[in-house]
Amino acid sequence: MARRRHLSRIAVLQTLFEWERREGTDVSASLQSNTKDLGDIDKEFAEDILRGVIEKKTELWDLMKKHAPQWSPDRMDPISRCLLLIGTYELEYAHDAPPAVVINEAIEIAKEYATDESGKFVNGVLNAIAHRKK
């Protein structure tokens, strides 16, 4: 199941990236297209995360800005920004994976699709969001 969710997060990342770049993107069709080459994913999980990120985008951005005050979303690289949206949504609303798993997944995907520096950035922001309630 862990691998299926990893692939699901990648499909959501690709879909959010496209959604940010192309106004009017049909996110359902984009998600379906992005899942074709990934193999066996958890489609329900991917759809829930995508829908949640889109519905809660303003609240998610507010949290991201609060915990990365020197980095406006426009200043963030697009992959990191999309991963932070996914990770922040999972930490705040999904609650079906432990925070350490959510953060580690985001870091691994950042390293795979962006840079090692992106992984460090994503780690710092998501850690701050996850630990702010303590």
C-alpha positions as CSV (number, residue, x, y, z in Angstrom):
1,M,0.0,0.0,0.0
2,A,2.9,2.4,0.7
3,R,4.1,2.2,-2.8
4,R,0.6,2.8,-4.2
5,R,0.2,5.9,-2.1
6,H,3.7,7.1,-3.1
7,L,2.7,6.8,-6.8
8,S,-0.7,8.5,-6.0
9,R,1.1,11.5,-4.5
10,I,3.3,11.7,-7.6
11,A,0.2,11.7,-9.8
12,V,-1.4,14.5,-7.7
13,L,1.8,16.5,-7.9
14,Q,1.8,16.2,-11.7
15,T,-1.8,17.2,-11.8
16,L,-1.4,20.2,-9.5
17,F,1.6,21.3,-11.5
18,E,-0.4,21.3,-14.7
19,W,-3.4,22.9,-13.0
20,E,-1.2,25.8,-11.8
21,R,0.3,26.2,-15.3
22,R,-2.8,25.9,-17.5
23,E,-5.9,27.8,-16.6
24,G,-9.0,25.8,-17.1
25,T,-7.3,22.4,-16.7
26,D,-9.8,19.6,-16.1
27,V,-8.1,18.2,-13.0
28,S,-10.0,14.9,-13.2
29,A,-8.9,14.2,-16.7
30,S,-5.4,15.3,-15.9
31,L,-5.2,13.0,-12.9
32,Q,-6.5,10.1,-14.9
33,S,-3.9,10.8,-17.6
34,N,-1.1,11.2,-15.1
35,T,-2.0,7.8,-13.4
36,K,-1.8,5.8,-16.7
37,D,2.0,5.4,-16.7
38,L,2.5,5.0,-13.0
39,G,0.9,1.6,-12.6
40,D,-1.1,0.4,-9.6
41,I,-2.0,3.5,-7.6
42,D,-4.6,4.2,-4.9
43,K,-7.0,6.2,-7.1
44,E,-9.4,7.0,-4.3
45,F,-6.6,8.4,-2.2
46,A,-5.3,10.4,-5.1
47,E,-8.7,11.9,-5.9
48,D,-9.3,12.7,-2.2
49,I,-6.0,14.5,-1.9
50,L,-6.4,16.4,-5.2
51,R,-10.0,17.5,-4.4
52,G,-9.0,18.5,-0.8
53,V,-6.0,20.6,-2.0
54,I,-8.1,22.4,-4.5
55,E,-10.9,23.1,-2.0
56,K,-8.6,24.2,0.8
57,K,-5.9,25.9,-1.3
58,T,-6.4,29.3,0.4
59,E,-6.1,27.9,3.9
60,L,-3.1,25.7,2.9
61,W,-1.3,28.7,1.4
62,D,-2.0,30.7,4.6
63,L,-0.3,28.0,6.7
64,M,2.6,27.7,4.2
65,K,3.2,31.4,4.3
66,K,3.1,31.5,8.1
67,H,5.7,28.7,8.4
68,A,7.9,29.9,5.5
69,P,7.7,33.7,6.0
70,Q,10.6,34.5,3.7
71,W,9.1,32.5,0.9
72,S,5.8,33.6,-0.7
73,P,4.2,30.8,-2.8
74,D,5.2,32.7,-5.9
75,R,8.8,32.6,-4.9
76,M,8.8,28.9,-4.2
77,D,9.8,26.5,-7.0
78,P,6.7,25.0,-8.5
79,I,7.5,21.4,-7.5
80,S,8.1,22.4,-3.9
81,R,5.0,24.5,-3.8
82,C,2.8,21.7,-5.1
83,L,4.4,19.2,-2.6
84,L,3.8,21.6,0.2
85,L,0.2,21.9,-0.7
86,I,-0.2,18.1,-0.7
87,G,1.8,17.7,2.5
88,T,0.0,20.5,4.3
89,Y,-3.3,19.1,3.3
90,E,-2.4,15.6,4.5
91,L,-1.2,17.0,7.9
92,E,-4.1,19.3,8.4
93,Y,-7.1,17.4,7.0
94,A,-6.4,13.8,5.9
95,H,-5.0,12.3,9.2
96,D,-4.7,8.9,7.7
97,A,-0.9,8.8,7.8
98,P,1.4,9.7,10.6
99,P,3.1,13.1,10.2
100,A,6.5,11.5,9.8
101,V,5.3,9.5,6.9
102,V,3.7,12.5,5.2
103,I,6.9,14.5,5.6
104,N,9.2,11.7,4.5
105,E,7.1,11.1,1.4
106,A,7.2,14.8,0.4
107,I,11.0,14.8,0.9
108,E,11.5,11.7,-1.2
109,I,9.3,13.0,-4.0
110,A,11.1,16.4,-3.9
111,K,14.4,14.6,-4.2
112,E,13.1,12.6,-7.1
113,Y,11.4,15.5,-9.0
114,A,13.2,18.6,-7.8
115,T,16.6,18.9,-6.0
116,D,18.1,17.9,-2.7
117,E,17.7,21.5,-1.6
118,S,14.0,21.3,-2.3
119,G,13.8,18.3,0.0
120,K,15.4,20.3,2.8
121,F,13.0,23.2,2.2
122,V,9.9,20.9,2.1
123,N,11.1,19.2,5.3
124,G,11.6,22.4,7.2
125,V,8.2,23.8,6.3
126,L,6.2,20.6,6.8
127,N,8.0,20.0,10.1
128,A,7.1,23.4,11.3
129,I,3.4,22.9,10.3
130,A,3.3,19.4,11.9
131,H,4.8,20.6,15.2
132,R,3.1,23.9,15.7
133,K,0.3,22.4,17.7
134,K,2.6,21.0,20.4
